[in-house]
Amino acid sequence: MDRNKMDKNEGIVNQKEDVVEKFIRVSDAFTPARKTYGLSDRTFMFFFLLPSLFILLFLVGYPFITLIKSGFYNFSVLRAATPPKFIGVENFSFILTDPFTWERFVFTGKFVILNVLVQFLLGISIAYLLQKNFRGRGLVLTLILMPMMLCPIVVGLFWKYMFNTEWGIVNYILALFRVSKMEWLARESVSIYSVIIVDTWMWTPFMILLALAAFTAIPKYLYEAAEIDRASSWFKFRHITLPLSAPVLIIAVLFRMIDSIKAFDLIYTLTGGGPGSATQTLSFDLYKRAFQYFYTGEASAYGVILLLVIMSLSLIFIRYLNRLAAQNIQR
């Protein structure tokens, strides 16, 4: 008797809970959106974002539009009394048909490919070794990352003294191995490699950091399964480590590629673009036209072209990255 009574009471409680739940659903459906000071939440959120959007448009949008507009005019900021003259796409056509500009394109392409390739290979190799736990790993990692924390101007001046032909420490060390002195910064054929050495010393830690983060995020059970099948270290790196860390590595390569194209401060302090114009990248050439010759309209068009080049290369990388991410999801 008591048992039947308890079941009956439990059924009544369940029915009440169902009724309350239905009431809440109906109430939510017919309750109007909450408003503060007569404004909906969406409108209120928009007003909070409005100052940030305005600052962003002012700091990014205005200079960008001004840059594009200036590219169609012939003027110089030094000749303020002379009004800008509209010349259409003449600045763009002049730059794209200038042989010196194409030499800078070739040099920059060579510099970027060699620079990023060396940093990529060194970065993933060192990161692969550092992913294993050993005593003093934290200290070693901190010391390796230190060059990345330094100012490029300081690094350029620092290596300029080290590369000095007469009393630089690099030639001193080479002399210990009976290697003749080398003009690291004075010979055209060597200067590009000097810049690459310094940039690699400074920015390989960035590649190590991202590669290490990608490697440590790979699930351990995949390596354990491979070890059960007696897979070699190269097989595990080729078929587990590299494919699963590829998206992060591509992002690291993209960042380094963009930075290498824009390289200026390190080259400015290390070689000054010399000897002659041997180490002048596109950014360095742009700087000279804008702030040494003060061809403001021409430099603006140059900046637009350089921006389009970087955006085009970035889009190629991003499309490949999206395709790679889709393939990893399907696995």
Secondary structure as the mmCIF struct_conf table of DSSP 4:
data_model
#
loop_
_struct_conf.conf_type_id
_struct_conf.id
_struct_conf.beg_label_comp_id
_struct_conf.beg_label_asym_id
_struct_conf.beg_label_seq_id
_struct_conf.end_label_comp_id
_struct_conf.end_label_asym_id
_struct_conf.end_label_seq_id
HELX_RH_AL_P HELX_RH_AL_P1 ASP A 2 PHE A 30
BEND BEND1 THR A 31 THR A 31
HELX_LH_PP_P HELX_LH_PP_P1 PRO A 32 ARG A 34
STRN STRN1 LYS A 35 THR A 36
TURN_TY1_P TURN_TY1_P1 TYR A 37 GLY A 38
STRN STRN2 LEU A 39 SER A 40
HELX_RH_AL_P HELX_RH_AL_P2 ASP A 41 LEU A 56
HELX_RH_PI_P HELX_RH_PI_P1 LEU A 57 GLY A 61
HELX_RH_AL_P HELX_RH_AL_P3 TYR A 62 SER A 70
TURN_TY1_P TURN_TY1_P2 GLY A 71 PHE A 72
STRN STRN3 TYR A 73 ASN A 74
TURN_TY1_P TURN_TY1_P3 VAL A 77 LEU A 78
TURN_TY1_P TURN_TY1_P4 ALA A 80 ALA A 81
BEND BEND2 THR A 82 THR A 82
HELX_LH_PP_P HELX_LH_PP_P2 PRO A 83 PRO A 84
STRN STRN4 LYS A 85 PHE A 86
TURN_TY1_P TURN_TY1_P5 GLY A 88 VAL A 89
HELX_RH_AL_P HELX_RH_AL_P4 GLU A 90 LEU A 96
TURN_TY1_P TURN_TY1_P6 THR A 97 THR A 97
HELX_RH_AL_P HELX_RH_AL_P5 PRO A 99 LEU A 130
TURN_TY1_P TURN_TY1_P7 GLN A 131 GLN A 131
BEND BEND3 LYS A 132 LYS A 132
TURN_TY1_P TURN_TY1_P8 ARG A 135 GLY A 136
HELX_RH_AL_P HELX_RH_AL_P6 ARG A 137 MET A 149
BEND BEND4 LEU A 150 LEU A 150
HELX_RH_AL_P HELX_RH_AL_P7 PRO A 152 MET A 162
TURN_TY1_P TURN_TY1_P9 PHE A 163 PHE A 163
TURN_TY1_P TURN_TY1_P10 THR A 165 TRP A 167
HELX_RH_AL_P HELX_RH_AL_P8 ILE A 169 LEU A 176
TURN_TY1_P TURN_TY1_P11 PHE A 177 ARG A 178
HELX_LH_PP_P HELX_LH_PP_P3 VAL A 179 LYS A 181
TURN_TY1_P TURN_TY1_P12 TRP A 184 ALA A 186
HELX_RH_AL_P HELX_RH_AL_P9 GLU A 188 THR A 216
TURN_TY1_P TURN_TY1_P13 ALA A 217 ALA A 217
BEND BEND5 ILE A 218 ILE A 218
HELX_RH_AL_P HELX_RH_AL_P10 LYS A 220 ILE A 228
TURN_TY1_P TURN_TY1_P14 ASP A 229 ARG A 230
HELX_RH_AL_P HELX_RH_AL_P11 SER A 233 LYS A 236
HELX_RH_PI_P HELX_RH_PI_P2 PHE A 237 THR A 241
HELX_RH_AL_P HELX_RH_AL_P12 LEU A 242 ILE A 261
TURN_TY1_P TURN_TY1_P15 LYS A 262 LYS A 262
HELX_RH_AL_P HELX_RH_AL_P13 ASP A 265 LEU A 270
TURN_TY1_P TURN_TY1_P16 THR A 271 GLY A 273
BEND BEND6 PRO A 275 PRO A 275
TURN_TY1_P TURN_TY1_P17 GLY A 276 THR A 279
HELX_RH_AL_P HELX_RH_AL_P14 LEU A 282 PHE A 291
TURN_TY1_P TURN_TY1_P18 GLN A 292 GLN A 292
BEND BEND7 TYR A 293 TYR A 293
HELX_RH_AL_P HELX_RH_AL_P15 THR A 296 GLN A 330
#
